[in-house]
Amino acid sequence: MPGPPSRSRALPSSEHPLTPVDFHHQTVLLHETVDVLLPKEGKVILDGTLGGGGHTEALLARGATVVGVDRDPVALAAATARMGGNARFQARQGNFAELSSVAQDLLPVDGVLVDLGVSSPQLDVAERGFSFMKDGPLDMRMGDTGPTAAELIAITDERDLAQILRDYGEEPFARPIARELKRALPQRTLEAAEVVKRAVPRKAWPDRIHVATRTFQALRMAVNGELEALDALLASLPSLLKVGGRAAVISFHSLEDRKVKEAFKALVGGCTCPPGFPVCVCNSQGNFALVSKKAVAASDAEVEANPRSRSAHLRAVEKVR
């Protein structure tokens, strides 16, 4: 199964289907995330998923210095233009899994932010290949290197492809979908969506989502090594943050949120002494504390304004020792 892609080179604008001026993205949980990170003058924060720069712009407005990291060269160019030459901002190309190396000269820092959602421009531009509603090449890469989704289907055997659909998409019809994908080897998004429709019995199509939703999610996550990148980020947090520093992660589905919740629980630690011990002797207390016990969700007003925020969950931890 593919891991996180290596850092990618920037494409010349003439080669890319989306120009920086087109890159407009509605930032999710903006105020909640900024409040969690406690930005102020003198603090350095890494925005590991810069995107259109909405979170970064708000952090800068509160006085922080922000280094924005993204693998998408168009996102980097758009965010840089949006910041208007702010001396407290710089953009660096890379994957958030690589923050230890991408920002090595700055560590440890006061804050780390990762928004795991796919940017609206990436979803909405057919040429990026993320959408099963618009025809385009079956690409799905967030950067510009590594195999596309079409190439992944072609080079992965049926059994492993079915495993990808099960693990990353929680797709109950993973095996018949994988079989049909291998048989058809689709090159276009709408072609792939039709393959999924053929593979899933009509009476089993879900009511609230498109029948190809889980398959496209799984392929996107595999192409971009998203869960592997998240694992790498979570493992690196102790070395990224100084004492008093905070990490905030916005996730959009149960696989991601579960990983974040479990990793944060491990960082926080907890007493493992048998019940009844008068004092703790296990020394299992971790070096982090939860900022809030439960994940923060989007408000009703935000969901109404931006339906894509419906599944967003924000979790945060602080390094306390």
N, C-alpha and C positions, 0 to 999 in steps of 0.2 A: 504494500500500500504506500502511496507516495508521501514523503515527509514535507516539511516546510520548504518552499522554493528558496533558492539562494537569492541574494540581493540582485536586482535587475538593473540593466542599463536603461536610460531614458530613450524613448522613441522620439524622433523628430516629429513635430506637430503634423507634418504632411502625411505621416504614416498612420496617425491615430484617428479613429472615428469621432473622437470627442475633443473639442478644444477647451482650454481653460475657461473661456468666457461662458461656455455652456454648463459648467460644473456648478449647479445649484443644488444644495442638499438641505433638507429640514433637519436640524439638529435635535436629537432626542434627549429628554431629561436634562436640558441645558442648565437650568438654575439649580436643580438638585445636585448635579454632578459638580458644578463649580463650588457650591457651598460645602460639599464634602471635602474637597481638596484644599480648602482654606488658603486660597492664593493671596499673596500680598507682596509688597516691594521686597526684593532680596531673595525671594524663593524661586527655585528652579524646578520646573515641572516638565516631564516628558509626556507628550501626547503621541502615543504609539500608533494611533490610527487617525492621522490628521484629517483625511477626507477633505471636505470643503472648508474646514477651519472654524466651524461654529464654536466648538468648545474652546479652542485656542484663543479666538478673538475675545471671548468673555473672560478668560483667565488673564490675558494681557490687560484688559480694561481694569482689572483689580490690582495691577501692579506687578504681577509675576513675570519672570523670564520663562519663555516656553520654547522648547525644541520639538518641532513637529516631525514625525516620522511616518512615511507611507511608502508602499511599494509601487503605487500608481503614479507615474510621472505627470499625468494630467492633473491629478489631485494636488500634487506638490506645487505645480505652476499656478493653479487656481488659488490655492491658499496663500501663496507668496504674494500674488497680486492683491488679494483681499487685505493682507496685513499692511499694505502700503509702505513698506520699507521700515516698519517698526524696529528699532535697534534692539529690542528685547526679544525678537523672534528670529529663529532660523529654521530652515527646512532641511531635512536629510532623508535620502532615499534608503529604504530598507524595510525589513519585516519586523513587526513588534517582537517576534521571537528572538531577534538579534540585538535588543536594546543594550545588552551588556557590552557589545562590541561597537554598535553604532554610536553610542553616547559614552564610551569608555572614559573620555577626557573630562566628563562632568560628574562622574559618580563619586559618592552617593548623592542622590537628589532628594528634593522635598516632596515630590509627588510623581505618580505614574498614572496615566489614564489610558484605557483601551476600550474602544467602542466596537464590539464585534459585528455590528450590523453592516450589511452591504449598502453602500451609498446609493441614493436614489438615481443619480446619473448613470451608475453602472447597471442598475436594473432596467432603467427606462430606455437606454440607447440600444437599439436592436443589434448593432454591430458588436457589442460587447458579449453577446451570446448568453446572457443570464436569464432571459425571459422566455417562458413558454407561450406568451401571448403575442409576441412579435417575432417575425421571421428574421433570422440572422445566422451567421456562422456559429456552430456549436463550440464556442470558445470557453467562456467562464473564467478566464484568468484575470486576477486583480492586477497583476503586473504584466510584463511583456516577455517572460521567458517560461520555459517548461512546457509540458504537453498540454494541449487543449483538452476539453471534455471529449471531443470526437476522437482524438488520439488516445486518450485514456481508455475509452471503450474498446478501441481496436487492439491495444496492447495488453489488456487485462483479460485473463481467462474467465469463463462464465462463472465458475465457483467464486473466485475472488471478487468479481463484479457484484454478484449477489450479496456477498458479505459487506461490501461498501454500502449498498443500498439499505441493508439491514442496520448496520452500525451507525451510519451517518444520517439516514433518512427515516429510520424506524419504519420501513416500508414492509407491510405484511405480505405483499406479493413480489418480494425481491427476486425470487428465483425465476418466475415466468417473465418478469420484466427484463432481467439480465439476459435470459435466453433470446428474447425478441430483439434486444439491443445488439447482441452479438450477431444475430442473423441479418439485421437490417444495416448495421454500421452507419447510423445517421450522421450527416454532415451539417444539417441545419436544425435550428431550434424547434420549429414547428413540425419538422419531420420526426424529431425525437419525441415530441409530445404525442404525436399520432401513434408512435410505436408503443408508448405506455398505455394509451387508450385501448389498443388491440390486446395488450397483455393482461389487462385487468377486467374481469367480468363486469358488465355494465351495472348489474345490481349491487356490486361491491364498491362503486365509485363513492367517495366521501361526499357528504352534503355541503360542508362549509368551505372546502378548499378544492382547487382543481386537482384532478386525479394525478397529474404529473408533478405536483408541488414537492412531494417527498423525494422523488427521483432527482429532480433538478437541484434540490437542496443538497442531497448526498453527493452528486457529481461535483457541484461547486466546492463543497468542503474538501473533497478528495483532491481535486485539481489544485487547490490552494493550500493544502496541508493545514487547514484551519484548527483542528483539534490538537494536532501535534504542536503547532505554533503556540496555542494557548497553554499547553502543558509546559513548554519551554519558558514562557513568560512567568507563569505562576511559580515555577521552580527558582527563577532568578530574582524574585522580589526581595528576599533578604539581602542580597548584594546590591540591588539597585537603590534601596531606600536608606536614608540616614535615620537615626532615632528621632521620632516625631513626624517622620514622613508618612504619607498616606498613599495607598493604591486604590483606584476605583475602576471597576470593570462593569461594562454594560453588556449584557448578553440578551439573546433573542429567542432561544429555544432551550428545551429541557436538557439536552446533552451538554451544552455550554454552561448553563446555570448550575447543573449538578457538579461539574468539574470545579467551578469557581467556589461553590459552597463547601465542597469537601477539602479543597486546598486551603481555604481560609480557616476552616476548622482545625486542620493540622497545624497551621502556623500559630494559631491561638493556643493550641494544646489544652490540657486540662488534667485535673487530678485523677489518677487511676488507682488510688489507694482503696482498699476494701471499705465498705460502709462501716461506720462505727469508730474508725481511727480518730483519735482526738486531735491530731495534727497531721498535716501532709508530709509524707516522707519520700514520695516518689519523684519529686522534682521534675514533673512533667509539664510544668507551665511553660508556654512558648514565649516568643519574643514579640508577638503581635496581639492586638486587641481588635475585636469587631467594632466598627463605627456604629452599626445598628444591627440588631439581632435578625431582623427580617429584611428581605430585599425591598428596595424602593421601586414602585411601579409608577407608570405615567398616570397623571390625573385624568379625570373624565374630559376635562376641557382640552387637554393635549391630544387625547385619543380622537376626539371629535375633529380637531384641526389637522391631525396627522395620523390616519389609521394605522400606519406602519409602526407606530409607537406602542400599539396595544400589547405586544408580547415582550416589551423591553423590561429588563430587571437590572437594577443597579445594586451592586454589593461593594463594600469598602472595608479595608482594614488599616490600622495604624501601627507602625513599628514603635514599640514602647520601651524596648531595652536592647 
